[in-house]
Amino acid sequence: MDKTARRYTALPAALLVLGLGVMAATAAFAGWLEHGTAIFLSLAESGMAWCF
């Protein structure tokens, strides 16, 4: 019975961490879509665009 209780407490924690990760990735992608051109142009001006 102890294993079952531990499994049901770990599952919500894992889902919470997964959800936060998906939200962070979505925010990063939205930021890249919004500011990607400016980021690339600033890297190109400094000569670092070839590193990516």
C-alpha positions, 0 to 999 in steps of 0.5 A, a space after each residue: 500500500 505504501 508504493 501505491 500512495 507514493 505513486 499517486 503523490 509523485 504523479 501530480 508533482 510530475 505533471 505540474 513540473 511538465 506543465 511548467 516546462 511546457 509553459 516556459 517553452 511556449 513563452 520562449 517560443 512566443 518571445 522568439 517569434 516576437 523579437 527573433 528578427 531583432 535578436 538575429 540582426 544584433 548578432 549579425 552586427 556583432 559577427 556572432 550570427 555564425 555561431 548559431 
